[in-house]
Amino acid sequence: MFVPRNKRYSRRHATTEAWLNAALLGGRVAAWSYRLGLHGRLGVTRHTVTLPPERRLPEPLKIAFASDFHAGPPTHPAIFDDLFAQIAVEQPHVLLLGGDYVSGPARFAEALMPRLAACHPPCGKFAVFGNHDLSTDDMQLTQMFSQVGVHTLVNRALTLPAPFDSVSICGMDDPWTGAPDAAATFAGAGATRVLLMHAPDGLLMLDGQHYDVGFAGHTHGGQIALPNGTPLLMPQGPLSRPFYYGRFPVPANGDLIVSRGVGCGNIPVRINADPELVICTVQ
């Protein structure tokens, strides 16, 4: 029997999630939602990051970032087909995955594995965990990722192959439900550092460490928002509201790019907060 690594895990939370999933009729409600267009329409958001002249890369590095899949009853897996079809079109050098792969048991992530196995960015696939992942068997998730060639980063950095061997992907554990360690996250990192974390609140845990561009999810852009994109509800965390979606300058550091994510949390509906794939070119 696994013990959830979520420091805030409670049986009440697990029971509530189980009841919500049961009410979604094993994914049938999500299927109806997707067919009616209530999952939103997957889009691509593009960013460019320009490094200082002395650290300019030999060629532009194309990063794809996707987060908050929530595989399970709240999310119809057809949205994952949409996502990976778009990744295939984009042909990124590297794929970054920002956590919350499931809503419920770790086995729900099986819906992602064939799609990840068929995705072959030349510089690798990297993942961090989110709060939902740490409420289930994260070791099982790690094993599943390993089988499809995804590197799971829990407070560690991995350097990309040439010609991008000056670039490291630095993956930090979830700030509130995990055990983030900034020093370990950036230990041995190269001159150019890409920060990968689940929630924007990870910025509060940096402890003076520097990165060049950061990626986070968690907020879903509110998932249900006003026509101007203002969220009606936000997840917990002091930075979730000010960093709910978009690209933000961070004093004395690189910009942080926060994605709306892909799947649906709790209920299979997105309104004015469409799912997205983030494409960032570092040059």
PAZAPA-4460 file (N, C-alpha, C; in steps of 0.05 Angstrom, whole numbers, plus 32768, in hexadecimal, padded with zeros to 4 digits):
% residues 283
    n_x    n_y    n_z   ca_x   ca_y   ca_z    c_x    c_y    c_z   seq   type   mol
   8011   7FE8   8000   8000   8000   8000   8012   8019   8000     1      M     A
   800E   802B   7FED   801F   8043   7FEB   8015   8057   7FFF     2      F     A
   8027   8069   8007   8021   807F   8018   8024   8099   8007     3      V     A
   800E   80A8   8003   8010   80C0   7FF3   8026   80D4   7FFE     4      P     A
   8035   80DF   7FEC   804A   80F2   7FF4   803F   810D   7FF9     5      R     A
   8026   8112   7FF2   8019   812C   7FF7   8019   8132   8015     6      N     A
   8027   8147   801D   8028   814E   8039   800D   8157   8044     7      K     A
   7FFA   815E   8032   7FE0   8167   803A   7FCA   8153   8034     8      R     A
   7FD2   813B   802E   7FBF   8126   8027   7FAC   8120   803E     9      Y     A
   7F93   811C   8037   7F7F   8114   804C   7F6C   8100   803F    10      S     A
   7F62   80EE   8050   7F4E   80DB   8047   7F35   80E9   803D    11      R     A
   7F2E   8100   8049   7F17   810F   8041   7F1A   8118   8024    12      R     A
   7F32   8123   801D   7F36   812C   8002   7F34   8115   7FEE    13      H     A
   7F40   80FE   7FF5   7F3F   80E7   7FE4   7F23   80DD   7FE0    14      A     A
   7F13   80DD   7FF5   7EF7   80D5   7FF3   7EE7   80E8   7FE2    15      T     A
   7EEC   8102   7FE5   7EDD   8115   7FD5   7EE4   8112   7FB7    16      T     A
   7EFE   810E   7FB1   7F06   810A   7F95   7EF9   80F0   7F8A    17      E     A
   7EF8   80DB   7F9A   7EEC   80C2   7F91   7ECF   80C6   7F8B    18      A     A
   7EC0   80D4   7F9B   7EA4   80D9   7F97   7EA0   80EA   7F7D    19      W     A
   7EB1   80FF   7F7A   7EAF   810F   7F62   7EB3   80FE   7F49    20      L     A
   7EC7   80ED   7F49   7ECD   80DC   7F32   7EB6   80C9   7F2D    21      N     A
   7EAA   80BE   7F42   7E94   80AC   7F3F   7E7C   80BB   7F32    22      A     A
   7E78   80D4   7F3A   7E62   80E3   7F2E   7E65   80E9   7F10    23      A     A
   7E7E   80E7   7F07   7E84   80EB   7EEB   7E81   80D2   7EDA    24      L     A
   7E76   80BD   7EE6   7E6D   80A5   7ED8   7E84   8098   7EC7    25      L     A
   7E9B   8096   7ED4   7EB1   8088   7EC7   7EBB   8095   7EAE    26      G     A
   7EB8   80AF   7EAC   7EC1   80BE   7E95   7EAC   80C4   7E80    27      G     A
   7E94   80BA   7E84   7E7F   80BF   7E6F   7E76   80DC   7E6E    28      R     A
   7E76   80E9   7E86   7E6F   8106   7E86   7E85   8116   7E77    29      V     A
   7E9E   810E   7E7C   7EB4   811C   7E6E   7EB2   8118   7E4F    30      A     A
   7EAA   8100   7E47   7EA7   80FB   7E2A   7E91   810D   7E1E    31      A     A
   7E7B   8110   7E2C   7E66   8123   7E22   7E71   813F   7E22    32      W     A
   7E7F   8147   7E37   7E8A   8162   7E38   7E9D   8167   7E21    33      S     A
   7EAF   8155   7E1B   7EC2   8159   7E05   7EB3   815C   7DEB    34      Y     A
   7E9F   814A   7DE6   7E90   814C   7DCC   7E81   8166   7DC9    35      R     A
   7E79   8171   7DE0   7E6A   818A   7DDF   7E7D   81A3   7DDE    36      L     A
   7E97   819E   7DDF   7EAA   81B4   7DDE   7EAF   81C1   7DF9    37      G     A
   7EA7   81B3   7E0F   7EA9   81BF   7E29   7EC4   81BA   7E37    38      L     A
   7ED5   81AB   7E29   7EF1   81A9   7E33   7F02   81C0   7E28    39      H     A
   7EF6   81D1   7E18   7F05   81E6   7E0B   7F13   81DC   7DF3    40      G     A
   7F1F   81EE   7DE4   7F2E   81E6   7DCC   7F4C   81EA   7DD0    41      R     A
   7F5B   81D5   7DCC   7F78   81D7   7DD1   7F85   81EB   7DBE    42      L     A
   7F95   81FC   7DCA   7FA4   8210   7DBB   7FC1   820F   7DC1    43      G     A
   7FD1   821E   7DB2   7FEE   8220   7DB6   7FF5   823D   7DBD    44      V     A
   8004   8240   7DD2   800D   825A   7DDB   802C   825B   7DD7    45      T     A
   8036   826F   7DCA   8052   8270   7DC3   8061   8286   7DD2    46      R     A
   8079   8280   7DDA   808A   8293   7DE8   80A7   8290   7DDD    47      H     A
   80B6   82A6   7DDF   80D2   82A6   7DD8   80E2   82B1   7DEF    48      T     A
   80F7   82A3   7DF6   810A   82AD   7E0B   8125   82B1   7DFF    49      V     A
   8130   82C9   7E01   814A   82D0   7DF6   815E   82D1   7E0D    50      T     A
   8172   82C1   7E0B   8187   82C0   7E1F   819C   82D6   7E1A    51      L     A
   81AC   82DD   7E2F   81C1   82F1   7E2B   81D4   82E7   7E15    52      P     A
   81E1   82FA   7E07   81F3   82F2   7DF0   8208   82DE   7DF7    53      P     A
   8213   82DF   7E0F   8228   82CD   7E16   821E   82B0   7E1B    54      E     A
   8204   82AD   7E1D   81F9   8292   7E21   81E6   828A   7E0B    55      R     A
   81E7   8297   7DF5   81D6   8291   7DDE   81DA   8274   7DD5    56      R     A
   81C5   8265   7DD0   81C7   8249   7DC9   81CF   8246   7DAC    57      L     A
   81DC   822F   7DA5   81E5   822B   7D89   81CE   822C   7D75    58      P     A
   81B6   8224   7D7E   819E   8227   7D6E   8187   8229   7D81    59      E     A
   8170   8233   7D78   8159   8237   7D8A   814F   821C   7D95    60      P     A
   814A   821B   7DAF   813F   8204   7DBC   8121   8207   7DBE    61      L     A
   8112   81F3   7DB3   80F5   81F4   7DB3   80EA   81E2   7DC9    62      K     A
   80DD   81ED   7DDD   80D2   81DF   7DF4   80B4   81DE   7DF1    63      I     A
   80A8   81C6   7DF5   808C   81C2   7DF8   8085   81BD   7E15    64      A     A
   8071   81CB   7E20   8069   81C8   7E3C   804C   81C2   7E3E    65      F     A
   8044   81AD   7E4C   8028   81A6   7E51   8025   819E   7E6E    66      A     A
   800E   81A5   7E7A   800B   81A0   7E96   7FEE   8199   7E9C    67      S     A
   7FE9   818F   7EB4   7FCE   818B   7EBF   7FBC   817A   7EAC    68      D     A
   7FC3   8161   7EA9   7FB5   814F   7E97   7F9B   8145   7EA4    69      F     A
   7F9D   813E   7EBE   7F86   8135   7ECD   7F78   811D   7EC0    70      H     A
   7F89   810A   7EB7   7F7E   80F1   7EAC   7F6C   80E3   7EC1    71      A     A
   7F55   80DA   7EB7   7F41   80CE   7EC9   7F26   80D8   7EC1    72      G     A
   7F12   80D3   7ED2   7EF6   80DA   7ECB   7EF1   80F8   7EC3    73      P     A
   7F00   810C   7ECE   7EFA   8128   7EC6   7F03   812F   7EAA    74      P     A
   7F14   8120   7E9D   7F20   8128   7E84   7F1D   8112   7E6F    75      T     A
   7F11   811A   7E58   7F0F   8106   7E42   7F2A   8103   7E34    76      H     A
   7F34   80EB   7E30   7F4F   80E7   7E25   7F52   80F1   7E08    77      P     A
   7F3D   80F8   7DFB   7F40   8104   7DE0   7F4F   811E   7DE0    78      A     A
   7F4E   812C   7DF7   7F5D   8145   7DF8   7F7B   813F   7DF8    79      I     A
   7F83   8128   7E02   7F9F   8120   7E01   7FA8   811A   7DE4    80      F     A
   7F96   810F   7DD5   7F9B   810B   7DB8   7FA0   8125   7DAA    81      D     A
   7F8F   8139   7DB1   7F92   8154   7DA5   7FAE   815F   7DAD    82      D     A
   7FB5   815C   7DC6   7FCF   8167   7DD0   7FE6   815A   7DC1    83      L     A
   7FE7   813F   7DC1   7FFF   8132   7DB5   8000   8135   7D97    84      F     A
   7FE9   8138   7D8A   7FE9   813E   7D6E   7FF6   8159   7D69    85      A     A
   7FF0   816C   7D7A   7FFC   8187   7D77   801A   8186   7D7D    86      Q     A
   8022   8177   7D91   803F   8174   7D97   804D   8169   7D7F    87      I     A
   8041   8155   7D72   804E   8149   7D5A   8051   815E   7D44    88      A     A
   803E   8170   7D42   8040   8185   7D2E   8057   8198   7D35    89      V     A
   8059   819F   7D4E   806D   81B2   7D57   808A   81A8   7D56    90      E     A
   808D   818E   7D5A   80A8   8182   7D5A   80BB   8190   7D6D    91      Q     A
   80B5   8191   7D87   80C8   819F   7D99   80E1   818E   7D9E    92      P     A
   80F5   819B   7DA8   810E   818D   7DB0   8109   817E   7DCA    93      H     A
   80F8   8189   7DDC   80F5   817E   7DF7   80D8   8182   7DFF    94      V     A
   80CD   816F   7E0E   80B2   8170   7E19   80B4   8171   7E37    95      L     A
   80A7   8186   7E43   80A5   8189   7E60   8088   8184   7E69    96      L     A
   8085   8175   7E7F   806B   816E   7E89   8069   8178   7EA6    97      L     A
   8054   8188   7EAB   8052   8197   7EC4   8042   818D   7EDA    98      G     A
   803A   8173   7EDA   802D   8167   7EF1   800F   8166   7EF0    99      G     A
   8004   815A   7F04   7FE7   8153   7F06   7FDF   8142   7EEE   100      D     A
   7FEB   812B   7EED   7FE5   8118   7ED6   7FCB   810A   7EDA   101      Y     A
   7FC2   8107   7EF3   7FAA   80F8   7EF9   7F97   8107   7F0C   102      V     A
   7F7E   8100   7F0B   7F6B   8107   7F20   7F61   80ED   7F2C   103      S     A
   7F6F   80E3   7F40   7F68   80C9   7F4B   7F80   80B7   7F4B   104      G     A
   7F7B   809C   7F49   7F91   8089   7F4B   7FA6   808D   7F35   105      P     A
   7FBF   8085   7F3B   7FD5   8087   7F27   7FCF   8078   7F0E   106      A     A
   7FBF   8062   7F0F   7FBA   8052   7EF7   7FAC   8063   7EE1   107      R     A
   7F9F   8078   7EE8   7F92   8089   7ED4   7FA6   8094   7EC0   108      F     A
   7FBF   8097   7EC8   7FD4   80A1   7EB7   7FDA   808F   7E9F   109      A     A
   7FD0   8076   7EA0   7FD3   8064   7E8A   7FC9   8070   7E70   110      E     A
   7FB5   8082   7E72   7FAA   808F   7E5A   7FBF   80A0   7E4B   111      A     A
   7FD3   80A9   7E5A   7FE8   80BA   7E4E   7FFF   80AB   7E43   112      L     A
   8003   8093   7E4D   801C   8085   7E47   8020   807E   7E29   113      M     A
   800D   8073   7E1B   8012   806E   7DFE   8018   8087   7DEE   114      P     A
   800C   809C   7DF6   8010   80B6   7DE8   802C   80C1   7DEE   115      R     A
   8035   80BE   7E07   8050   80C6   7E0E   8065   80B4   7E01   116      L     A
   805F   809B   7E00   8072   8088   7DF3   8076   808E   7DD6   117      A     A
   8061   8098   7DC9   8063   809E   7DAC   806F   80B9   7DA6   118      A     A
   8075   80C9   7DBB   807F   80E4   7DB8   809E   80E3   7DBD   119      C     A
   80AD   80EC   7DA9   80CA   80E8   7DAA   80D9   8103   7DA5   120      H     A
   80D7   8116   7DB7   80E7   812E   7DB4   8105   8127   7DB7   121      P     A
   8116   8131   7DA6   8132   8127   7DA6   8142   812D   7DBF   122      P     A
   813A   8141   7DCE   8149   8147   7DE7   813C   813D   7E00   123      C     A
   8125   812F   7DFE   811A   8122   7E15   8100   812C   7E1F   124      G     A
   80F4   811D   7E32   80DB   8123   7E3E   80DF   8123   7E5D   125      K     A
   80D5   8139   7E6A   80DA   813D   7E86   80C0   8144   7E95   126      F     A
   80BE   813A   7EAD   80A5   813E   7EBC   80AB   8145   7ED9   127      A     A
   8099   8155   7EE5   8098   8159   7F02   807C   8151   7F0B   128      V     A
   8079   814E   7F25   8060   8146   7F31   8050   815E   7F3B   129      F     A
   8036   815B   7F3B   8024   816F   7F46   8016   8164   7F5F   130      G     A
   8005   8175   7F6B   7FF8   816D   7F84   7FE6   8154   7F81   131      N     A
   7FD9   8151   7F6A   7FC8   8139   7F66   7FDA   8120   7F65   132      H     A
   7FF0   8122   7F58   8002   810B   7F55   800D   8102   7F70   133      D     A
   8012   8115   7F81   801E   810E   7F9B   8008   8105   7FAF   134      L     A
   7FEF   8106   7FA6   7FD9   80FB   7FB6   7FD3   80DE   7FAE   135      S     A
   7FE2   80D4   7F9B   7FDF   80B8   7F93   7FFB   80AB   7F93   136      T     A
   7FFE   8095   7F85   8018   8086   7F85   802B   8092   7F71   137      D     A
   803B   80A6   7F7A   804E   80B3   7F68   8064   80A1   7F5F   138      D     A
   806A   808C   7F6F   807E   8079   7F66   8074   8069   7F4E   139      M     A
   805B   8062   7F4E   804F   8055   7F37   8050   8067   7F1E   140      Q     A
   804A   8080   7F22   804C   8093   7F0C   8069   8095   7F01   141      L     A
   807C   8096   7F13   8098   8097   7F0B   809F   807F   7EFA   142      T     A
   8096   8067   7F02   809C   804F   7EF3   808F   8050   7ED7   143      Q     A
   8076   805A   7ED6   8068   805B   7EBD   8076   806F   7EAA   144      M     A
   807F   8085   7EB5   808E   8099   7EA5   80A8   808D   7E9A   145      F     A
   80B6   807F   7EAC   80D0   8073   7EA4   80CC   8060   7E8C   146      S     A
   80B6   8051   7E8C   80B1   803E   7E76   80AC   804B   7E5B   147      Q     A
   80A5   8065   7E5C   80A0   8073   7E42   80B4   8088   7E3D   148      V     A
   80CB   8087   7E4C   80E1   8099   7E46   80DF   80B5   7E52   149      G     A
   80CE   80B9   7E66   80CB   80D3   7E73   80DC   80D4   7E8C   150      V     A
   80ED   80E8   7E8F   80FD   80EC   7EA6   80ED   80FB   7EBC   151      H     A
   80EA   80EF   7ED3   80DC   80FC   7EE9   80F0   810C   7EF9   152      T     A
   80EB   8125   7EFD   80FD   8137   7F0B   80F1   813F   7F26   153      L     A
   80FD   8135   7F3C   80F5   813C   7F57   810D   8149   7F64   154      V     A
   810D   8164   7F62   8124   8173   7F6D   813E   816B   7F61   155      N     A
   813F   816A   7F46   8158   8164   7F39   8158   8171   7F1D   156      R     A
   8170   8173   7F12   8175   817F   7EF8   8181   816B   7EE5   157      A     A
   8179   816B   7ECC   8185   815B   7EB7   818D   816D   7EA0   158      L     A
   81A5   8169   7E95   81AF   8179   7E80   81A8   816D   7E65   159      T     A
   81A0   817E   7E52   8198   8174   7E37   81B1   816C   7E27   160      L     A
   81AD   815B   7E13   81C3   8153   7E02   81CB   816A   7DEF   161      P     A
   81E3   8167   7DE3   81EC   817A   7DCF   81D8   817C   7DB8   162      A     A
   81D5   8194   7DAD   81E5   81AD   7DB1   81DA   81BE   7DC8   163      P     A
   81C9   81B3   7DD8   81BD   81C3   7DEE   81C8   81BB   7E09   164      F     A
   81E1   81B2   7E0A   81ED   81A8   7E22   81F5   81BE   7E37   165      D     A
   81EE   81D7   7E31   81F0   81EC   7E45   81D6   81F0   7E53   166      S     A
   81C1   81E1   7E4B   81A6   81E5   7E56   819F   81CE   7E68   167      V     A
   8194   81D4   7E80   818B   81C0   7E93   816D   81C4   7E99   168      S     A
   815E   81AE   7E9B   8143   81AF   7EA4   8143   81A9   7EC2   169      I     A
   813A   81BD   7ED2   813B   81BB   7EEF   811F   81B7   7EFA   170      C     A
   8119   819F   7F03   80FE   8199   7F0C   80FB   8199   7F2A   171      G     A
   80E9   81AA   7F34   80E5   81AE   7F51   80CC   819F   7F59   172      M     A
   80CD   8193   7F71   80B6   8185   7F7C   80A0   819A   7F82   173      D     A
   8087   8190   7F84   8070   81A1   7F88   8073   81B1   7FA2   174      D     A
   806E   81CB   7FA2   8075   81DC   7FB8   8065   81D7   7FD2   175      P     A
   804C   81CE   7FD0   803C   81CB   7FE8   8037   81AE   7FF0   176      W     A
   8036   819C   7FDD   8030   8180   7FE4   8049   816E   7FE3   177      T     A
   805F   8178   7FD8   8078   8169   7FD6   808D   8174   7FE9   178      G     A
   80A6   8170   7FE1   80BC   8179   7FF2   80D0   8188   7FE0   179      A     A
   80CA   81A1   7FD8   80DB   81AF   7FC6   80F6   81B6   7FD2   180      P     A
   810B   81B3   7FC2   8126   81B9   7FCB   8134   81C7   7FB5   181      D     A
   8136   81E2   7FB7   8141   81F2   7FA1   815E   81EB   7F9C   182      A     A
   816E   81E8   7FB1   818B   81E2   7FAD   818E   81C8   7F9E   183      A     A
   817F   81B3   7FA4   8181   819A   7F96   8176   819D   7F7A   184      A     A
   8162   81AD   7F76   8155   81B0   7F5C   8169   81BB   7F47   185      T     A
   817A   81CD   7F50   818D   81DB   7F3E   81AA   81D0   7F40   186      F     A
   81AE   81BC   7F51   81C9   81B2   7F54   81D4   81A6   7F3A   187      A     A
   81EB   81AF   7F32   81F7   81A4   7F1A   81EB   81AF   7F00   188      G     A
   81D9   81C2   7F01   81CC   81CC   7EE9   81E0   81DC   7ED8   189      A     A
   81DA   81DD   7EBE   81EB   81EB   7EAC   81E7   8209   7EAD   190      G     A
   81F3   8217   7E9A   81F2   8234   7E9A   81D7   823F   7E94   191      A     A
   81C7   8230   7E85   81AB   8239   7E7F   8198   8225   7E8D   192      T     A
   8186   8231   7E9D   8175   8220   7EAE   8158   8225   7EA8   193      R     A
   814A   820E   7EA2   812E   820E   7E9E   8120   8202   7EB6   194      V     A
   8110   8212   7EC4   8103   8209   7EDC   80E8   81FD   7ED5   195      L     A
   80E3   81E4   7EDF   80CA   81D6   7EDA   80BE   81D0   7EF6   196      L     A
   80A6   81D9   7EFA   8098   81D4   7F14   807A   81D4   7F0F   197      M     A
   806C   81C9   7F23   804F   81C7   7F1E   8040   81E1   7F23   198      H     A
   8045   81EE   7F39   8036   8206   7F41   8047   821F   7F42   199      A     A
   803C   8236   7F3B   804B   824F   7F3D   8057   8254   7F58   200      P     A
   804B   8248   7F6D   8055   824D   7F89   8071   8242   7F8D   201      D     A
   807B   8232   7F7A   8096   8229   7F7C   80AA   8240   7F7C   202      G     A
   80A2   8257   7F71   80B3   826F   7F72   80BB   8276   7F8F   203      L     A
   80A9   8270   7FA1   80AE   8277   7FBD   80C3   8265   7FCA   204      L     A
   80CA   824F   7FBC   80DD   823C   7FC7   80F9   823E   7FBB   205      M     A
   80FE   8251   7FA9   8116   8252   7F9A   812F   8257   7FAB   206      L     A
   812D   8265   7FC0   8143   826A   7FD2   815C   8275   7FC4   207      D     A
   8157   8288   7FB2   816D   8296   7FA5   8177   8289   7F8C   208      G     A
   816C   8272   7F84   8175   8265   7F6C   816A   8274   7F53   209      Q     A
   817A   8272   7F3D   8173   8281   7F25   816C   826E   7F0F   210      H     A
   8159   8276   7EFE   8151   8267   7EE6   814D   827B   7ECF   211      Y     A
   814D   8271   7EB7   814A   8282   7E9F   812D   8284   7E95   212      D     A
   811E   826E   7E97   8102   826E   7E91   80F5   8257   7EA2   213      V     A
   80DE   825D   7EAD   80D0   8249   7EBE   80B5   8242   7EB2   214      G     A
   80AC   822A   7EB8   8092   8220   7EAF   8082   8215   7EC7   215      F     A
   8068   821C   7EC8   8057   8211   7EDD   803B   820F   7ED2   216      A     A
   802B   8200   7EE0   800E   81FC   7ED9   7FFE   8200   7EF2   217      G     A
   7FED   81EC   7EF9   7FDF   81EB   7F12   7FC5   81FB   7F12   218      H     A
   7FC5   8213   7F07   7FAE   8225   7F0A   7F97   8220   7EF7   219      T     A
   7F9D   8213   7EE0   7F89   820E   7ECB   7F7F   8228   7EBF   220      H     A
   7F8C   823F   7EC5   7F81   8258   7EBD   7F66   825D   7ECA   221      G     A
   7F61   8250   7EE0   7F47   8251   7EED   7F34   823A   7EE5   222      G     A
   7F38   8230   7ECD   7F27   821B   7EC0   7F0C   8226   7EB8   223      Q     A
   7F00   8235   7EC9   7EE7   8244   7EC2   7EED   8261   7EC8   224      I     A
   7EEB   8271   7EB3   7EF3   828D   7EB5   7EDF   82A0   7EA7   225      A     A
   7EE1   82B9   7EAD   7ED1   82CD   7E9F   7EDA   82D0   7E83   226      L     A
   7ECB   82DD   7E71   7ED4   82E0   7E55   7EEF   82ED   7E52   227      P     A
   7EF7   82FE   7E65   7F11   830B   7E63   7F27   82F9   7E6F   228      N     A
   7F21   82E1   7E77   7F35   82CE   7E81   7F38   82CF   7E9F   229      G     A
   7F2A   82E1   7EAE   7F2D   82E2   7ECB   7F21   82CA   7ED7   230      T     A
   7F30   82BB   7EE7   7F26   82A2   7EF3   7F0F   82A7   7F07   231      P     A
   7EFC   8295   7F08   7EE8   8296   7F1D   7EF1   8288   7F36   232      L     A
   7F00   8273   7F33   7F0B   8265   7F4A   7F28   825F   7F44   233      L     A
   7F39   825E   7F59   7F55   8258   7F56   7F5D   8243   7F6A   234      M     A
   7F71   8233   7F64   7F7B   8220   7F78   7F8A   822F   7F8E   235      P     A
   7F8F   8221   7FA3   7F9D   822D   7FBA   7FBA   8233   7FB3   236      Q     A
   7FC5   8246   7FC1   7FE1   824E   7FBD   7FE3   826C   7FBA   237      G     A
   7FF5   8279   7FC8   7FF6   8296   7FC7   7FFD   82A2   7FAC   238      P     A
   800A   8293   7F9A   8011   829D   7F80   7FFD   8294   7F6A   239      L     A
   7FE9   8284   7F71   7FD7   8279   7F5C   7FC7   828F   7F50   240      S     A
   7FBF   82A3   7F5F   7FAE   82B8   7F53   7FBF   82CC   7F43   241      R     A
   7FD5   82D8   7F4F   7FE4   82EB   7F3F   7FF3   82DE   7F27   242      P     A
   7FF8   82C4   7F28   8005   82B6   7F12   7FF2   82A0   7F06   243      F     A
   7FD9   82A8   7F02   7FC5   8294   7EFA   7FC8   828A   7EDD   244      Y     A
   7FD3   829B   7ECC   7FD6   8293   7EB0   7FE7   82A8   7EA1   245      Y     A
   7FFA   829E   7E91   8009   82B0   7E80   8027   82B0   7E85   246      G     A
   8034   82C5   7E7D   8051   82C8   7E81   8056   82DF   7E93   247      R     A
   8067   82DA   7EA7   806B   82EE   7EBC   8089   82F3   7EC0   248      F     A
   8091   830C   7EC1   80AD   8312   7ECA   80B0   830D   7EE7   249      P     A
   80C6   8301   7EEF   80CC   82FC   7F0B   80E5   830B   7F13   250      V     A
   80E4   831D   7F26   80FB   832D   7F2D   8114   831C   7F32   251      P     A
   812A   8325   7F27   8144   8318   7F2A   8144   82FB   7F20   252      A     A
   8133   82F5   7F0D   8132   82DA   7F03   8126   82DA   7EE6   253      N     A
   8123   82C2   7EDB   8116   82C0   7EC0   80F8   82C2   7EC2   254      G     A
   80EB   82C4   7EAB   80CE   82C5   7EAB   80C2   82AA   7EB3   255      D     A
   80AA   82AA   7EBD   809A   8292   7EC3   8083   8291   7EB0   256      L     A
   8080   827A   7EA3   806A   8275   7E90   8057   8261   7E9E   257      I     A
   803E   826A   7EA2   802A   8259   7EAF   8015   8251   7E9B   258      V     A
   8011   8237   7E99   7FFE   822C   7E85   7FE3   8227   7E91   259      S     A
   7FCE   8227   7E80   7FB3   821F   7E89   7FB1   8201   7E8B   260      R     A
   7FC4   81F2   7E81   7FC3   81D5   7E82   7FB1   81CA   7E6C   261      G     A
   7FAC   81B0   7E6E   7F9F   81A1   7E59   7F84   8195   7E62   262      V     A
   7F84   8187   7E79   7F6C   8179   7E81   7F5A   818A   7E93   263      G     A
   7F46   817C   7E9F   7F32   8189   7EB0   7F35   817D   7ECC   264      C     A
   7F36   818F   7EE0   7F36   8186   7EFB   7F1A   8186   7F07   265      G     A
   7F13   8172   7F15   7EF9   816F   7F23   7EE1   816D   7F11   266      N     A
   7EDC   8181   7F00   7EC5   817F   7EEE   7ECF   8182   7ED1   267      I     A
   7EC2   8174   7EBF   7ECC   8173   7EA3   7EC3   818B   7E92   268      P     A
   7EC9   81A3   7E9C   7EC0   81BB   7E8E   7ED6   81D0   7E90   269      V     A
   7EDC   81DC   7E79   7EED   81F4   7E78   7EDD   820A   7E6A   270      R     A
   7EDD   8222   7E76   7ECF   8239   7E6A   7EE2   8250   7E6A   271      I     A
   7EE7   825B   7E53   7EFA   8272   7E50   7F15   826C   7E5B   272      N     A
   7F1D   8253   7E5B   7F38   824B   7E65   7F40   8232   7E55   273      A     A
   7F44   8236   7E3B   7F49   821F   7E29   7F63   8210   7E31   274      D     A
   7F63   81F6   7E2C   7F7C   81E7   7E30   7F92   81F1   7E1C   275      P     A
   7FAB   81ED   7E24   7FC0   81F7   7E12   7FDA   81E7   7E14   276      E     A
   7FE8   81E9   7DFE   8004   81E0   7DFC   8014   81F9   7DFA   277      L     A
   8029   81FB   7E0B   803B   8211   7E0A   8054   820A   7DFA   278      V     A
   805B   821B   7DE7   8074   8217   7DD8   8085   822F   7DDE   279      I     A
   809D   822A   7DE8   80B0   823F   7DEF   80CA   823A   7DE1   280      C     A
   80D4   824E   7DD2   80ED   824D   7DC4   8102   825D   7DD3   281      T     A
   8117   824F   7DDC   812D   825C   7DEA   8144   825F   7DD6   282      V     A
   814E   8278   7DD4   8163   827D   7DC0   8179   828F   7DCC   283      Q     A
***
